[in-house]
Amino acid sequence: MRNSRRSSPKSSHACRPRLRSSHIRSFSEQGPNSVDNGILMRSDMHALFDAGYLTIDYDRAGKPRAVVSGRLREDFGNGRDYYPYHGRRLAVVPEQRSLRLARQYLDWHHDNVFLG
């Protein structure tokens, strides 16, 4: 994903080797290979995102933010490293609208993958 500016959208850490690109709506679920259906995040956050313990929604100002599922604590008895990200706005949001995350894919992830 070229809209990353080499930082994790969740944590602002500039650590390229640990970053992974992820489809928001997976390709196996008819998600397109397009920039607005992709996000770059740390590999541990990517695993949580794909497993449904992390998603992205919008705050009242319309800015994308991280949402960490309470199921992380319920299912694994921990998650303290991730709960501080709950409600945090994404660190990098492209200025060019065509490069931003598409709300339709974020909504799909929230409704079909997220373990809220």
N, C-alpha and C positions, 0 to 999 in steps of 0.2 A: 504494500500500500504506500503510495508516494506521498500521501498527505500527513505523514507522521512527524515530520521534522525531527526524526530520530529521538523521540522521547515517548515513554509509555503514556497512553492517554489516561491511565489510572493513577500513576504515581510520580510522574515527571522525572523518573530516573533515566539517565542517558546510558543505557546498557544494552546496546544492540544485540550482542550474542544471546541474550535471554529473551528477546522479543519474538513474538509469533503473530502472524497474521491469521485472522479468523473470519470465516463467513458468519454473518449474523443469522441469516436464514441459510442453513446448510445446503450445499449443492445437492445432496441426496434428497432434500426436501423441496426441490425445484427452486432453490435460491440461485440467482444469477451470479456469474463471475463479473461483478462490477464494483467499482470503488465505493459506491454508496451502500453496498451490502458487505463491506469489509471493515475490520477494525484491527489495529495493531495494539497488542497488549503484552504484558509480561507472561511468560510461559505458565506460571502458576495460576494467574488470573484467567488465562485462556482455558486451562483445564476446568476451572470453576464455572466459567461462562458456558462451555460446552456441556457440562454436567447439570447445569440449571441452578447452581448456587449463586450466580451473579448475573445480573442483567443491567440494562441501561434504560432509564425512562427520562422524563423531562420534569424539571421543577416548575414552579409557578411562573417564573420568568421565561419559560420556554427553552431553557438551557439543558443540554444532556447531562445526566448525573448517574453515578453508580448506585445500584441497589443490591445489597447483600442479603440473601435469604436467611431467615431464622432457622431454616432446616439445617444449615451448616452446623450450628451448635447442637441441634437435636440429634442429627445423624452421626456426628463425630465427637461430640463432647468438647469441641473447641471452636476455633475460628477467630480468636482474639486478634490475630494479625490482620484480619480482613475487615472486621466490623468498623474500624476507623474510616474506611473508604465509603461506608454507607452514606449516601446523600451528597458525596463529594462530586462537584462538577468535573467533567473531563478536562484534563490539562491542555489538550490541543483540540481546537475546533477550527477547521479550515475556513478561511474567509470566503473562498469561492463556494457558492451554494451547491454546485454540481459535485463537489468533493465531500460534502457532509454526509453523515449517516442518514439513510432514508428511514423516516418514521415508520413506514409500512413494515420494514424488516425488523425494526426494534419492537414494534407492537407484536409481530408474529413471534419473536423470541420470547417476549414476556408471556404471551398467551399459550404457547406450545412447549416451551422448554423450561422456563423459570419455575422453580419450586417454592413459590411465594407462600 
